[in-house]
Amino acid sequence: NKNNERYYYNQLSADAKGIYDAMYMMYKNDIFKTGSEEYDLVANGHLTNEQLAAYGGNQNTVLQVFGAARDAFYADYPDIFYVDFSSLSINITEKTNPGVSDNDAVVYQASLGTGRATSYFTQEFTSQDAVKLAVGEQEKRINAIVQGARQQSQSVKEQVIYVNNAIIEGTTYTSATGSNEYVRTSYGALVKGESLCEGYARAVKSVLDAMGIRSVLVQGYYRAPDGSDNLHMWNYVQIDGK
């Protein structure tokens, strides 16, 4: 991402930022593309033994911090369509060193990985080769839209309109998920041509990030004609400093 300013990262606590940074390293170093490789949070300097000790074994608090980091990361990096972040887990273990003073008696280990799942890939992908192929397909589609937008106009506003229209025209809205979980992802809108609102929004941000145009994902509700409130996701885009 050329202009991802990590909007949601800046809303996190220090501990959550450490876990978010670990996810970024998994992304940058292609660990996520393995679908199963674990990443050590302590050994890689994202959390310290003191930070983990401060939780006092309160797993619920740790899970809340992890959940905040995970949700923020995927909102800032919606192009990572091949990871099911609900299957990504944090694992914390502790051991006691006999004969060591109380403050240093417990040593913690923490890692990000599959947990009880066999993989943190989305259900569409069962191999690294399939992920590599899909990433290439999405990048090709993003590059085509970026090129078209820049050829269309030098105006940021007109480029954003072009991106929005290109994704809408190439995608069919569907409310059905079933086995097609990709409809919630940028890949669904950009490559498969089927998407929920979430997939549209993630696709728009993925393209705008590639163009260096500032945007954020926003999740909330819309009021339907029958008066019901329904989950929705859309984009805020900065145009001409506004």
TORLUMTI-640700 format. One record per residue (C-alpha): residue in three letters; x, y, z. Coordinates in nm, 4 decimals. Example, Ala and Ser with C-alpha at 12.3 -4.5 7.8 and 13.67 -1.06 7.14 Angstrom:
BEGIN
<rec resn="ALA" east="1.2300" north="-0.4500" up="0.7800"/>
<rec resn="SER" east="1.3670" north="-0.1060" up="0.7140"/>
***
This chain:
BEGIN
<rec resn="ASN" east="0.0000" north="0.0000" up="0.0000"/>
<rec resn="LYS" east="0.1533" north="0.3267" up="-0.1118"/>
<rec resn="ASN" east="-0.0386" north="0.5579" up="0.1178"/>
<rec resn="ASN" east="-0.1742" north="0.3533" up="0.4027"/>
<rec resn="GLU" east="-0.1514" north="0.5825" up="0.7032"/>
<rec resn="ARG" east="-0.2771" north="0.3196" up="0.9467"/>
<rec resn="TYR" east="-0.5782" north="0.5190" up="1.0599"/>
<rec resn="TYR" east="-0.7060" north="0.2497" up="1.2936"/>
<rec resn="TYR" east="-0.3589" north="0.1705" up="1.4247"/>
<rec resn="ASN" east="-0.3490" north="0.5173" up="1.5750"/>
<rec resn="GLN" east="-0.6623" north="0.4406" up="1.7812"/>
<rec resn="LEU" east="-0.5021" north="0.1463" up="1.9627"/>
<rec resn="SER" east="-0.3369" north="0.1060" up="2.3017"/>
<rec resn="ALA" east="0.0391" north="0.0505" up="2.3149"/>
<rec resn="ASP" east="-0.0005" north="-0.3248" up="2.3712"/>
<rec resn="ALA" east="-0.2487" north="-0.3579" up="2.0846"/>
<rec resn="LYS" east="-0.0119" north="-0.1642" up="1.8587"/>
<rec resn="GLY" east="0.2552" north="-0.4218" up="1.9349"/>
<rec resn="ILE" east="0.0293" north="-0.7041" up="1.8194"/>
<rec resn="TYR" east="-0.0774" north="-0.5039" up="1.5121"/>
<rec resn="ASP" east="0.2901" north="-0.4484" up="1.4246"/>
<rec resn="ALA" east="0.3431" north="-0.8227" up="1.4493"/>
<rec resn="MET" east="0.0627" north="-0.8803" up="1.1993"/>
<rec resn="TYR" east="0.2231" north="-0.6271" up="0.9678"/>
<rec resn="MET" east="0.5501" north="-0.8201" up="0.9818"/>
<rec resn="MET" east="0.3610" north="-1.1406" up="0.9032"/>
<rec resn="TYR" east="0.2165" north="-0.9590" up="0.6023"/>
<rec resn="LYS" east="0.5426" north="-0.7988" up="0.4904"/>
<rec resn="ASN" east="0.7423" north="-1.1216" up="0.5241"/>
<rec resn="ASP" east="0.4760" north="-1.3349" up="0.3497"/>
<rec resn="ILE" east="0.4119" north="-1.5410" up="0.6616"/>
<rec resn="PHE" east="0.0370" north="-1.4960" up="0.6187"/>
<rec resn="LYS" east="0.0684" north="-1.6611" up="0.2774"/>
<rec resn="THR" east="0.1758" north="-1.9867" up="0.4445"/>
<rec resn="GLY" east="-0.1626" north="-2.0205" up="0.6114"/>
<rec resn="SER" east="-0.0206" north="-2.1819" up="0.9232"/>
<rec resn="GLU" east="0.3224" north="-2.0483" up="1.0243"/>
<rec resn="GLU" east="0.3352" north="-1.9078" up="1.3770"/>
<rec resn="TYR" east="0.4969" north="-1.5778" up="1.4731"/>
<rec resn="ASP" east="0.6619" north="-1.5249" up="1.8127"/>
<rec resn="LEU" east="0.5515" north="-1.1973" up="1.9681"/>
<rec resn="VAL" east="0.8101" north="-1.1931" up="2.2473"/>
<rec resn="ALA" east="1.1148" north="-1.3131" up="2.0551"/>
<rec resn="ASN" east="1.0430" north="-1.0589" up="1.7807"/>
<rec resn="GLY" east="1.0088" north="-0.7709" up="2.0262"/>
<rec resn="HIS" east="0.6379" north="-0.6923" up="1.9932"/>
<rec resn="LEU" east="0.5468" north="-0.7761" up="2.3548"/>
<rec resn="THR" east="0.7639" north="-0.8088" up="2.6628"/>
<rec resn="ASN" east="0.7469" north="-1.0499" up="2.9519"/>
<rec resn="GLU" east="0.6605" north="-0.7513" up="3.1734"/>
<rec resn="GLN" east="0.3659" north="-0.6533" up="2.9537"/>
<rec resn="LEU" east="0.2271" north="-1.0057" up="2.9612"/>
<rec resn="ALA" east="0.2853" north="-1.0350" up="3.3353"/>
<rec resn="ALA" east="0.0851" north="-0.7155" up="3.3891"/>
<rec resn="TYR" east="-0.2264" north="-0.8978" up="3.2676"/>
<rec resn="GLY" east="-0.1914" north="-1.1350" up="3.5603"/>
<rec resn="GLY" east="-0.3147" north="-1.4333" up="3.3657"/>
<rec resn="ASN" east="-0.6369" north="-1.2547" up="3.2641"/>
<rec resn="GLN" east="-0.6981" north="-1.4211" up="2.9287"/>
<rec resn="ASN" east="-1.0119" north="-1.2157" up="2.8595"/>
<rec resn="THR" east="-0.8149" north="-0.8913" up="2.8712"/>
<rec resn="VAL" east="-0.5473" north="-1.0333" up="2.6437"/>
<rec resn="LEU" east="-0.8127" north="-1.1477" up="2.3969"/>
<rec resn="GLN" east="-0.9707" north="-0.8001" up="2.3975"/>
<rec resn="VAL" east="-0.6370" north="-0.6390" up="2.3167"/>
<rec resn="PHE" east="-0.5703" north="-0.8964" up="2.0452"/>
<rec resn="GLY" east="-0.9194" north="-0.8510" up="1.8991"/>
<rec resn="ALA" east="-0.8787" north="-0.4748" up="1.8797"/>
<rec resn="ALA" east="-0.5427" north="-0.5133" up="1.7031"/>
<rec resn="ARG" east="-0.6768" north="-0.7729" up="1.4601"/>
<rec resn="ASP" east="-0.9827" north="-0.5674" up="1.3628"/>
<rec resn="ALA" east="-0.7769" north="-0.2505" up="1.3217"/>
<rec resn="PHE" east="-0.5189" north="-0.4276" up="1.1071"/>
<rec resn="TYR" east="-0.7705" north="-0.5749" up="0.8644"/>
<rec resn="ALA" east="-0.9460" north="-0.2379" up="0.8369"/>
<rec resn="ASP" east="-0.6150" north="-0.0726" up="0.7467"/>
<rec resn="TYR" east="-0.5065" north="-0.3551" up="0.5121"/>
<rec resn="PRO" east="-0.8218" north="-0.4820" up="0.3373"/>
<rec resn="ASP" east="-0.6217" north="-0.6252" up="0.0468"/>
<rec resn="ILE" east="-0.5270" north="-0.9285" up="0.2629"/>
<rec resn="PHE" east="-0.8310" north="-1.1180" up="0.1432"/>
<rec resn="TYR" east="-0.6845" north="-1.4660" up="0.1860"/>
<rec resn="VAL" east="-0.6615" north="-1.4560" up="0.5659"/>
<rec resn="ASP" east="-0.9629" north="-1.5390" up="0.7795"/>
<rec resn="PHE" east="-0.8771" north="-1.3144" up="1.0724"/>
<rec resn="SER" east="-1.1350" north="-1.4900" up="1.2885"/>
<rec resn="SER" east="-0.9145" north="-1.8008" up="1.2594"/>
<rec resn="LEU" east="-0.5980" north="-1.6151" up="1.3556"/>
<rec resn="SER" east="-0.5314" north="-1.6769" up="1.7249"/>
<rec resn="ILE" east="-0.3022" north="-1.5567" up="1.9993"/>
<rec resn="ASN" east="-0.1479" north="-1.8273" up="2.2145"/>
<rec resn="ILE" east="0.0074" north="-1.7420" up="2.5510"/>
<rec resn="THR" east="0.1840" north="-1.9894" up="2.7742"/>
<rec resn="GLU" east="0.3795" north="-1.9452" up="3.0946"/>
<rec resn="LYS" east="0.6360" north="-2.1432" up="3.2834"/>
<rec resn="THR" east="0.7904" north="-2.0976" up="3.6251"/>
<rec resn="ASN" east="1.1634" north="-2.0881" up="3.6769"/>
<rec resn="PRO" east="1.2376" north="-2.2499" up="4.0136"/>
<rec resn="GLY" east="1.4820" north="-2.0667" up="4.2348"/>
<rec resn="VAL" east="1.4227" north="-1.7312" up="4.0638"/>
<rec resn="SER" east="1.2947" north="-1.4256" up="4.2515"/>
<rec resn="ASP" east="0.9209" north="-1.3593" up="4.2430"/>
<rec resn="ASN" east="0.9347" north="-1.0795" up="3.9856"/>
<rec resn="ASP" east="1.1176" north="-1.2961" up="3.7327"/>
<rec resn="ALA" east="0.9807" north="-1.6370" up="3.8291"/>
<rec resn="VAL" east="0.7267" north="-1.6570" up="3.5449"/>
<rec resn="VAL" east="0.8416" north="-1.6492" up="3.1831"/>
<rec resn="TYR" east="0.5745" north="-1.5919" up="2.9194"/>
<rec resn="GLN" east="0.5649" north="-1.7027" up="2.5600"/>
<rec resn="ALA" east="0.3176" north="-1.5529" up="2.3123"/>
<rec resn="SER" east="0.2623" north="-1.6182" up="1.9450"/>
<rec resn="LEU" east="0.0161" north="-1.5580" up="1.6638"/>
<rec resn="GLY" east="-0.0969" north="-1.8638" up="1.4713"/>
<rec resn="THR" east="-0.3794" north="-2.0984" up="1.3851"/>
<rec resn="GLY" east="-0.4802" north="-2.1877" up="1.7416"/>
<rec resn="ARG" east="-0.7153" north="-2.4838" up="1.7178"/>
<rec resn="ALA" east="-0.7755" north="-2.4317" up="1.3465"/>
<rec resn="THR" east="-0.5671" north="-2.6098" up="1.0852"/>
<rec resn="SER" east="-0.5159" north="-2.2910" up="0.8842"/>
<rec resn="TYR" east="-0.5878" north="-1.9192" up="0.8974"/>
<rec resn="PHE" east="-0.6615" north="-1.9078" up="0.5242"/>
<rec resn="THR" east="-1.0173" north="-1.8255" up="0.4214"/>
<rec resn="GLN" east="-1.2076" north="-2.1352" up="0.3171"/>
<rec resn="GLU" east="-1.1518" north="-2.0677" up="-0.0552"/>
<rec resn="PHE" east="-0.7814" north="-2.1430" up="-0.0238"/>
<rec resn="THR" east="-0.6085" north="-2.4652" up="0.0723"/>
<rec resn="SER" east="-0.2582" north="-2.4051" up="-0.0638"/>
<rec resn="GLN" east="0.0071" north="-2.1369" up="-0.0876"/>
<rec resn="ASP" east="0.0107" north="-2.1712" up="-0.4664"/>
<rec resn="ALA" east="-0.3600" north="-2.0908" up="-0.4845"/>
<rec resn="VAL" east="-0.3085" north="-1.7829" up="-0.2692"/>
<rec resn="LYS" east="-0.0164" north="-1.6670" up="-0.4833"/>
<rec resn="LEU" east="-0.2275" north="-1.7021" up="-0.7979"/>
<rec resn="ALA" east="-0.5217" north="-1.5141" up="-0.6422"/>
<rec resn="VAL" east="-0.2977" north="-1.2319" up="-0.5166"/>
<rec resn="GLY" east="-0.1618" north="-1.1940" up="-0.8693"/>
<rec resn="GLU" east="-0.5152" north="-1.1788" up="-1.0100"/>
<rec resn="GLN" east="-0.6164" north="-0.9093" up="-0.7631"/>
<rec resn="GLU" east="-0.3030" north="-0.7039" up="-0.8234"/>
<rec resn="LYS" east="-0.3627" north="-0.7210" up="-1.1986"/>
<rec resn="ARG" east="-0.7184" north="-0.5945" up="-1.1548"/>
<rec resn="ILE" east="-0.6084" north="-0.3171" up="-0.9178"/>
<rec resn="ASN" east="-0.3383" north="-0.2035" up="-1.1601"/>
<rec resn="ALA" east="-0.5883" north="-0.1925" up="-1.4461"/>
<rec resn="ILE" east="-0.8284" north="0.0273" up="-1.2488"/>
<rec resn="VAL" east="-0.5450" north="0.2539" up="-1.1319"/>
<rec resn="GLN" east="-0.4221" north="0.2972" up="-1.4877"/>
<rec resn="GLY" east="-0.7728" north="0.3717" up="-1.6126"/>
<rec resn="ALA" east="-0.8358" north="0.6269" up="-1.3393"/>
<rec resn="ARG" east="-0.5109" north="0.8129" up="-1.4077"/>
<rec resn="GLN" east="-0.5735" north="0.8158" up="-1.7801"/>
<rec resn="GLN" east="-0.9239" north="0.9477" up="-1.7184"/>
<rec resn="SER" east="-0.8258" north="1.2553" up="-1.5183"/>
<rec resn="GLN" east="-0.5640" north="1.4263" up="-1.3015"/>
<rec resn="SER" east="-0.8401" north="1.5315" up="-1.0622"/>
<rec resn="VAL" east="-0.8497" north="1.3253" up="-0.7429"/>
<rec resn="LYS" east="-1.2268" north="1.3610" up="-0.7314"/>
<rec resn="GLU" east="-1.2678" north="1.2302" up="-1.0851"/>
<rec resn="GLN" east="-1.0243" north="0.9461" up="-1.0166"/>
<rec resn="VAL" east="-1.2224" north="0.8392" up="-0.7105"/>
<rec resn="ILE" east="-1.5443" north="0.8458" up="-0.9127"/>
<rec resn="TYR" east="-1.3767" north="0.6326" up="-1.1803"/>
<rec resn="VAL" east="-1.2577" north="0.3780" up="-0.9214"/>
<rec resn="ASN" east="-1.6018" north="0.3587" up="-0.7626"/>
<rec resn="ASN" east="-1.7760" north="0.3136" up="-1.0971"/>
<rec resn="ALA" east="-1.5262" north="0.0549" up="-1.2220"/>
<rec resn="ILE" east="-1.5823" north="-0.1618" up="-0.9159"/>
<rec resn="ILE" east="-1.9609" north="-0.1205" up="-0.9238"/>
<rec resn="GLU" east="-1.9825" north="-0.2000" up="-1.2955"/>
<rec resn="GLY" east="-1.7659" north="-0.5098" up="-1.2578"/>
<rec resn="THR" east="-1.9385" north="-0.6494" up="-0.9507"/>
<rec resn="THR" east="-2.2778" north="-0.7982" up="-0.8746"/>
<rec resn="TYR" east="-2.4168" north="-0.7363" up="-0.5272"/>
<rec resn="THR" east="-2.5146" north="-1.0536" up="-0.3467"/>
<rec resn="SER" east="-2.6550" north="-1.1137" up="-0.0006"/>
<rec resn="ALA" east="-2.5719" north="-1.4843" up="-0.0114"/>
<rec resn="THR" east="-2.2506" north="-1.6078" up="0.1482"/>
<rec resn="GLY" east="-2.2745" north="-1.9797" up="0.2136"/>
<rec resn="SER" east="-1.9456" north="-2.1302" up="0.0999"/>
<rec resn="ASN" east="-1.8545" north="-1.8125" up="-0.0883"/>
<rec resn="GLU" east="-1.6988" north="-1.6153" up="0.1941"/>
<rec resn="TYR" east="-1.4977" north="-1.4212" up="-0.0629"/>
<rec resn="VAL" east="-1.7989" north="-1.1926" up="-0.1123"/>
<rec resn="ARG" east="-1.6890" north="-1.0152" up="0.2065"/>
<rec resn="THR" east="-1.3435" north="-0.9434" up="0.0658"/>
<rec resn="SER" east="-1.1711" north="-0.7171" up="-0.1838"/>
<rec resn="TYR" east="-1.1012" north="-1.0302" up="-0.3908"/>
<rec resn="GLY" east="-1.4727" north="-1.0980" up="-0.4243"/>
<rec resn="ALA" east="-1.5407" north="-0.7569" up="-0.5755"/>
<rec resn="LEU" east="-1.2230" north="-0.7193" up="-0.7796"/>
<rec resn="VAL" east="-1.1711" north="-1.0708" up="-0.9156"/>
<rec resn="LYS" east="-1.4789" north="-1.2843" up="-0.8597"/>
<rec resn="GLY" east="-1.7268" north="-1.0093" up="-0.9453"/>
<rec resn="GLU" east="-1.9559" north="-1.0898" up="-0.6506"/>
<rec resn="SER" east="-1.9699" north="-0.8959" up="-0.3281"/>
<rec resn="LEU" east="-2.1487" north="-0.7731" up="-0.0221"/>
<rec resn="CYS" east="-2.1130" north="-0.4073" up="0.0788"/>
<rec resn="GLU" east="-1.8090" north="-0.5069" up="0.2850"/>
<rec resn="GLY" east="-1.6325" north="-0.6446" up="-0.0198"/>
<rec resn="TYR" east="-1.7078" north="-0.3319" up="-0.2238"/>
<rec resn="ALA" east="-1.5680" north="-0.1089" up="0.0497"/>
<rec resn="ARG" east="-1.2553" north="-0.3195" up="0.0958"/>
<rec resn="ALA" east="-1.1990" north="-0.3221" up="-0.2801"/>
<rec resn="VAL" east="-1.2317" north="0.0569" up="-0.3041"/>
<rec resn="LYS" east="-0.9801" north="0.1114" up="-0.0254"/>
<rec resn="SER" east="-0.7389" north="-0.1415" up="-0.1756"/>
<rec resn="VAL" east="-0.7388" north="0.0492" up="-0.5051"/>
<rec resn="LEU" east="-0.7204" north="0.3939" up="-0.3457"/>
<rec resn="ASP" east="-0.4296" north="0.2811" up="-0.1272"/>
<rec resn="ALA" east="-0.2469" north="0.1747" up="-0.4429"/>
<rec resn="MET" east="-0.3086" north="0.5237" up="-0.5841"/>
<rec resn="GLY" east="-0.1927" north="0.7065" up="-0.2735"/>
<rec resn="ILE" east="-0.5389" north="0.8505" up="-0.2064"/>
<rec resn="ARG" east="-0.6290" north="0.8660" up="0.1633"/>
<rec resn="SER" east="-0.9347" north="0.6694" up="0.2700"/>
<rec resn="VAL" east="-1.0675" north="0.4720" up="0.5646"/>
<rec resn="LEU" east="-1.3217" north="0.1953" up="0.6035"/>
<rec resn="VAL" east="-1.6279" north="0.2807" up="0.8111"/>
<rec resn="GLN" east="-1.8617" north="0.0232" up="0.9619"/>
<rec resn="GLY" east="-2.2048" north="0.1055" up="1.0936"/>
<rec resn="TYR" east="-2.5721" north="0.0658" up="1.0098"/>
<rec resn="TYR" east="-2.8133" north="0.1808" up="0.7437"/>
<rec resn="ARG" east="-3.1857" north="0.2303" up="0.7923"/>
<rec resn="ALA" east="-3.3857" north="0.0118" up="0.5512"/>
<rec resn="PRO" east="-3.7255" north="0.1188" up="0.4089"/>
<rec resn="ASP" east="-3.8960" north="-0.1142" up="0.6581"/>
<rec resn="GLY" east="-3.7324" north="0.0781" up="0.9449"/>
<rec resn="SER" east="-3.4832" north="-0.1937" up="1.0385"/>
<rec resn="ASP" east="-3.1159" north="-0.1164" up="1.1026"/>
<rec resn="ASN" east="-2.8707" north="-0.3266" up="0.9034"/>
<rec resn="LEU" east="-2.4942" north="-0.3637" up="0.9191"/>
<rec resn="HIS" east="-2.3151" north="-0.1728" up="0.6459"/>
<rec resn="MET" east="-1.9606" north="-0.0793" up="0.5437"/>
<rec resn="TRP" east="-1.8529" north="0.2141" up="0.3310"/>
<rec resn="ASN" east="-1.5588" north="0.4465" up="0.2632"/>
<rec resn="TYR" east="-1.4534" north="0.7910" up="0.3765"/>
<rec resn="VAL" east="-1.2188" north="0.9456" up="0.1190"/>
<rec resn="GLN" east="-1.0094" north="1.2599" up="0.1506"/>
<rec resn="ILE" east="-1.0425" north="1.4778" up="-0.1583"/>
<rec resn="ASP" east="-0.8618" north="1.8100" up="-0.1903"/>
<rec resn="GLY" east="-0.7803" north="1.8058" up="0.1803"/>
<rec resn="LYS" east="-1.1415" north="1.7506" up="0.2853"/>
***
